Amino acid sequence: MNYVYVKDSEGFVVKKASEEVADDEVIISKSEYKALSGEDYYEKHFSRGGKRIGAGRKTKFSTPLKYQIRVTQQEKDFINMARANNFDFATTRIPLAKR
């Protein structure tokens, strides 16, 4: 069953089956029906959902997260010295101090 949008002689618009259209009724487009019936206005002002502010995927940051740890000044100096001399602690064996 095909439905069409019609406008009668008094200017009212309705959605009807194509078999029920009378001789004095004019077939109109869906966009014209929405404008004349007030559906466009209702959807724009009262409908729920749709695009929300801040919705959707967020952009990825160009820099990774920065970790902050509290260390003493002596530890900071050691870290800076290790970075300056390109120490690789994964392959370097450092003997443990005797207690």
Backbone as ProteinMPNN parsed JSONL, in Angstrom:
{"seq_chain_A": "MNYVYVKDSEGFVVKKASEEVADDEVIISKSEYKALSGEDYYEKHFSRGGKRIGAGRKTKFSTPLKYQIRVTQQEKDFINMARANNFDFATTRIPLAKR", "coords_chain_A": {"N_chain_A": [[0.841, -1.171, 0.0], [0.732, 2.081, -1.012], [1.512, 5.25, 0.252], [0.533, 8.665, 0.069], [0.963, 12.22, 0.228], [-1.506, 14.597, 0.696], [-3.328, 17.583, -0.16], [-6.219, 19.191, 0.686], [-9.201, 20.959, -0.571], [-9.702, 22.93, 1.303], [-7.265, 23.479, 2.408], [-6.103, 21.822, 4.269], [-3.731, 19.316, 5.212], [-2.952, 15.882, 4.767], [-1.889, 12.454, 5.291], [-2.439, 9.866, 3.148], [-3.634, 6.717, 1.817], [-2.856, 5.815, -1.522], [-5.045, 4.956, -2.963], [-7.22, 6.175, -1.768], [-7.391, 8.85, -2.438], [-9.179, 11.75, -3.207], [-10.996, 13.523, -5.862], [-10.859, 16.298, -5.591], [-8.563, 16.757, -4.164], [-5.101, 17.585, -3.887], [-1.995, 16.172, -4.709], [0.929, 16.429, -2.832], [4.434, 17.124, -2.08], [6.605, 15.427, 0.294], [8.215, 17.147, 1.827], [6.841, 19.572, 1.552], [4.474, 18.852, 2.795], [5.385, 18.442, 5.426], [6.126, 21.06, 6.093], [3.685, 22.463, 5.906], [2.028, 21.086, 7.712], [3.236, 21.45, 10.139], [5.056, 19.711, 11.177], [7.806, 19.997, 10.688], [8.453, 22.215, 12.29], [7.813, 21.183, 14.826], [9.622, 18.991, 15.033], [12.018, 20.38, 14.991], [11.946, 21.977, 17.297], [10.954, 20.477, 19.495], [11.679, 17.784, 19.439], [13.557, 14.916, 20.557], [16.965, 13.848, 21.05], [19.444, 13.532, 18.457], [22.129, 15.624, 17.275], [24.472, 16.403, 19.732], [26.169, 18.785, 21.781], [29.585, 18.334, 22.021], [29.434, 15.622, 21.534], [30.394, 12.443, 20.148], [33.425, 11.008, 18.733], [36.537, 11.681, 20.304], [39.389, 13.725, 19.603], [42.662, 12.402, 19.166], [45.419, 12.881, 21.324], [48.411, 14.658, 20.547], [50.703, 14.393, 22.034], [52.047, 12.062, 24.361], [50.818, 10.998, 27.611], [52.049, 12.674, 30.521], [53.994, 11.549, 33.122], [54.221, 12.185, 36.522], [56.418, 12.074, 39.18], [57.413, 12.105, 42.586], [60.58, 12.87, 43.562], [63.807, 12.9, 45.148], [66.341, 15.506, 45.179], [68.837, 14.394, 44.687], [68.154, 12.033, 43.347], [67.004, 13.147, 41.044], [69.259, 14.357, 39.908], [70.755, 12.059, 39.302], [69.074, 10.819, 37.408], [69.091, 12.742, 35.353], [71.838, 12.658, 34.686], [72.034, 10.015, 33.789], [70.359, 10.114, 31.534], [71.754, 11.978, 29.982], [74.09, 10.56, 29.407], [73.17, 8.4, 27.996], [72.409, 5.918, 29.257], [71.661, 2.458, 29.351], [69.625, 0.66, 31.088], [68.525, -1.818, 30.84], [70.341, -3.585, 29.739], [72.665, -3.148, 31.136], [74.551, -4.123, 33.919], [74.432, -3.311, 37.197], [76.309, -3.415, 40.065], [75.053, -4.307, 43.246], [75.065, -2.382, 46.216], [76.921, -3.258, 49.131], [75.585, -4.146, 52.271]], "CA_chain_A": [[0.0, 0.0, 0.0], [1.515, 3.297, -1.141], [0.928, 6.435, 0.867], [0.872, 9.955, -0.537], [0.574, 13.388, 1.02], [-2.492, 15.344, -0.093], [-3.851, 18.85, 0.349], [-7.605, 19.3, 0.203], [-9.63, 22.271, -1.054], [-9.689, 23.89, 2.409], [-5.877, 23.742, 2.772], [-5.607, 20.845, 5.234], [-2.858, 18.303, 4.622], [-2.997, 14.582, 5.432], [-1.222, 11.345, 4.627], [-3.476, 8.892, 2.793], [-3.302, 5.685, 0.842], [-3.036, 6.362, -2.87], [-6.384, 4.609, -3.466], [-8.247, 6.973, -1.099], [-7.287, 10.255, -2.84], [-10.383, 12.245, -3.886], [-10.737, 14.343, -7.046], [-10.56, 17.695, -5.245], [-7.328, 16.805, -3.382], [-3.879, 17.736, -4.68], [-0.86, 15.443, -4.148], [2.064, 17.323, -2.569], [5.656, 16.421, -1.687], [6.756, 15.193, 1.735], [8.758, 18.36, 2.45], [5.752, 20.551, 1.609], [3.563, 18.356, 3.829], [5.973, 18.719, 6.743], [6.082, 22.504, 6.345], [2.299, 22.9, 6.108], [1.416, 20.434, 8.864], [3.911, 21.849, 11.371], [5.986, 18.671, 11.616], [9.158, 20.559, 10.687], [8.586, 23.055, 13.483], [7.808, 20.305, 16.0], [10.883, 18.251, 15.086], [13.115, 21.295, 15.27], [11.871, 22.569, 18.636], [10.529, 19.604, 20.584], [12.104, 16.387, 19.349], [14.708, 14.546, 21.375], [18.055, 13.198, 20.338], [20.162, 14.312, 17.466], [23.497, 16.038, 17.563], [24.66, 17.095, 21.004], [27.456, 19.463, 21.898], [30.609, 17.477, 22.615], [29.198, 14.212, 21.246], [31.249, 11.856, 19.121], [34.772, 10.607, 19.108], [37.445, 12.767, 20.641], [40.654, 13.674, 18.88], [43.771, 11.844, 19.93], [46.406, 13.885, 21.657], [49.66, 14.476, 19.815], [51.757, 14.025, 22.972], [51.578, 11.081, 25.349], [50.632, 11.512, 28.965], [53.271, 12.912, 31.274], [53.923, 11.009, 34.471], [54.957, 12.985, 37.496], [56.713, 11.369, 40.413], [58.173, 12.917, 43.518], [61.894, 12.301, 43.835], [64.724, 13.83, 45.805], [67.255, 16.188, 44.27], [69.895, 13.443, 44.336], [67.592, 11.143, 42.316], [66.873, 13.945, 39.823], [70.593, 14.494, 39.319], [71.121, 10.763, 38.723], [68.266, 10.609, 36.191], [69.619, 13.647, 34.315], [73.132, 12.149, 34.268], [71.782, 8.793, 33.017], [69.822, 10.52, 30.228], [72.811, 12.653, 29.226], [75.076, 9.578, 28.975], [72.451, 7.328, 27.289], [72.499, 4.642, 29.971], [70.635, 1.475, 29.041], [69.558, -0.152, 32.291], [68.053, -3.16, 30.505], [71.487, -4.444, 29.44], [73.768, -2.829, 32.029], [74.425, -4.692, 35.263], [75.025, -2.458, 38.218], [76.428, -4.201, 41.29], [74.34, -3.758, 44.395], [75.943, -1.978, 47.324], [76.879, -4.175, 50.256], [75.026, -3.516, 53.473]], "C_chain_A": [[0.891, 1.241, 0.0], [0.771, 4.472, -0.518], [1.413, 7.675, 0.148], [0.396, 11.054, 0.402], [-0.347, 14.237, 0.15], [-2.914, 16.611, 0.639], [-5.256, 19.007, -0.219], [-7.949, 20.735, -0.167], [-9.622, 23.333, 0.039], [-8.275, 24.197, 2.898], [-5.302, 22.79, 3.813], [-4.751, 19.805, 4.522], [-2.943, 17.034, 5.451], [-2.19, 13.573, 4.622], [-2.284, 10.278, 4.394], [-2.896, 7.822, 1.89], [-3.623, 6.231, -0.552], [-4.413, 6.037, -3.463], [-7.478, 5.51, -2.901], [-8.248, 8.445, -1.511], [-8.529, 10.649, -3.64], [-9.987, 13.151, -5.053], [-10.33, 15.77, -6.701], [-9.259, 17.852, -4.441], [-6.107, 16.833, -4.302], [-2.758, 16.978, -3.977], [0.325, 16.406, -4.022], [3.271, 16.486, -2.138], [5.719, 16.289, -0.158], [7.276, 16.437, 2.435], [7.695, 19.448, 2.565], [4.731, 20.152, 2.679], [4.086, 18.686, 5.223], [5.897, 20.199, 7.086], [4.658, 22.965, 6.659], [1.659, 22.299, 7.358], [2.055, 20.843, 10.186], [4.87, 20.803, 11.901], [7.424, 19.167, 11.662], [9.407, 21.369, 11.949], [8.668, 22.189, 14.737], [9.127, 19.555, 16.137], [12.047, 19.147, 15.466], [13.116, 21.74, 16.728], [11.599, 21.584, 19.766], [11.046, 18.177, 20.518], [13.337, 16.162, 20.201], [15.791, 13.943, 20.491], [18.736, 14.125, 19.355], [21.544, 14.697, 17.944], [23.54, 16.811, 18.876], [26.027, 17.756, 21.006], [28.424, 18.53, 22.601], [30.42, 15.995, 22.354], [30.184, 13.733, 20.185], [32.631, 11.522, 19.622], [35.635, 11.836, 19.355], [38.741, 12.609, 19.851], [41.736, 13.106, 19.78], [44.796, 12.933, 20.165], [47.705, 13.596, 20.931], [50.804, 14.08, 20.738], [51.209, 13.007, 23.956], [51.419, 11.724, 26.724], [51.974, 11.682, 29.648], [53.064, 12.391, 32.685], [54.769, 11.878, 35.391], [55.166, 12.153, 38.748], [57.532, 12.296, 41.3], [59.475, 12.207, 43.852], [62.746, 13.36, 44.515], [65.63, 14.48, 44.767], [68.377, 15.256, 43.81], [69.408, 12.491, 43.239], [67.408, 11.874, 40.996], [68.216, 14.096, 39.127], [71.032, 13.193, 38.656], [70.36, 10.508, 37.424], [68.78, 11.484, 35.056], [70.963, 13.161, 33.788], [72.96, 10.893, 33.405], [71.241, 9.128, 31.635], [70.903, 11.159, 29.368], [73.822, 11.655, 28.669], [74.46, 8.356, 28.286], [72.637, 5.965, 27.95], [71.351, 3.748, 29.543], [70.6, 0.485, 30.202], [69.063, -1.571, 32.005], [69.224, -4.107, 30.271], [72.655, -4.23, 30.393], [73.517, -3.455, 33.393], [75.153, -3.777, 36.217], [75.127, -3.272, 39.485], [75.72, -3.508, 42.457], [75.337, -3.435, 45.498], [75.793, -2.98, 48.467], [76.369, -3.448, 51.473], [75.796, -3.911, 54.685]], "O_chain_A": [[1.706, 1.428, 0.904], [-0.427, 4.659, -0.73], [2.549, 7.737, -0.322], [-0.463, 10.837, 1.257], [-0.014, 14.558, -0.991], [-2.866, 16.699, 1.866], [-5.463, 18.964, -1.432], [-7.101, 21.623, -0.089], [-9.543, 24.523, -0.266], [-8.099, 25.092, 3.725], [-4.142, 22.927, 4.202], [-5.013, 19.454, 3.371], [-2.998, 17.087, 6.679], [-1.856, 13.792, 3.457], [-2.949, 9.839, 5.333], [-1.834, 7.984, 1.289], [-4.556, 7.015, -0.721], [-4.895, 6.743, -4.348], [-8.556, 5.607, -3.488], [-9.04, 9.22, -0.976], [-8.892, 9.989, -4.613], [-8.819, 13.502, -5.219], [-9.551, 16.388, -7.426], [-8.896, 18.97, -4.076], [-6.086, 16.191, -5.352], [-2.585, 17.125, -2.767], [0.678, 17.105, -4.972], [3.145, 15.292, -1.866], [4.982, 16.953, 0.571], [6.822, 16.756, 3.534], [7.651, 20.168, 3.563], [4.191, 21.007, 3.381], [3.341, 19.145, 6.088], [5.635, 20.56, 8.234], [4.449, 23.764, 7.572], [0.828, 22.946, 7.995], [1.477, 20.608, 11.247], [5.446, 20.986, 12.974], [8.18, 18.805, 12.564], [10.444, 21.226, 12.597], [9.5, 22.434, 15.61], [9.692, 19.485, 17.228], [12.957, 18.725, 16.179], [14.181, 21.868, 17.332], [11.989, 21.846, 20.903], [10.862, 17.424, 21.474], [14.067, 17.099, 20.523], [15.551, 13.581, 19.339], [18.609, 15.347, 19.429], [22.055, 14.142, 18.916], [22.761, 17.737, 19.103], [26.936, 17.319, 20.301], [28.112, 17.994, 23.665], [31.166, 15.179, 22.896], [30.733, 14.53, 19.425], [32.958, 11.731, 20.79], [35.485, 12.874, 18.71], [39.132, 11.501, 19.484], [41.725, 13.304, 20.995], [45.014, 13.796, 19.316], [48.064, 12.438, 20.721], [51.782, 13.489, 20.28], [50.042, 13.076, 24.344], [51.842, 12.858, 26.95], [52.917, 10.933, 29.391], [52.094, 12.74, 33.358], [55.895, 12.249, 35.059], [54.22, 11.598, 39.308], [58.254, 13.164, 40.811], [59.473, 11.085, 44.36], [62.446, 14.553, 44.464], [65.677, 14.05, 43.615], [68.813, 15.331, 42.662], [70.154, 12.176, 42.311], [67.63, 11.293, 39.934], [68.307, 13.979, 37.905], [71.614, 13.214, 37.572], [70.941, 10.034, 36.447], [68.893, 11.023, 33.921], [71.218, 13.234, 32.586], [73.659, 10.727, 32.405], [71.626, 8.489, 30.656], [70.966, 10.914, 28.163], [74.358, 11.865, 27.581], [75.162, 7.379, 28.023], [72.979, 4.984, 27.29], [70.217, 4.202, 29.388], [71.438, -0.412, 30.291], [69.179, -2.442, 32.868], [69.125, -5.298, 30.567], [73.557, -5.066, 30.447], [72.427, -3.34, 33.955], [76.343, -3.506, 36.059], [74.111, -3.785, 39.953], [75.788, -2.29, 42.617], [76.33, -4.139, 45.681], [74.703, -3.483, 48.737], [76.679, -2.276, 51.686], [75.472, -3.478, 55.791]]}, "name": "protein", "num_of_chains": 1, "seq": "MNYVYVKDSEGFVVKKASEEVADDEVIISKSEYKALSGEDYYEKHFSRGGKRIGAGRKTKFSTPLKYQIRVTQQEKDFINMARANNFDFATTRIPLAKR"}
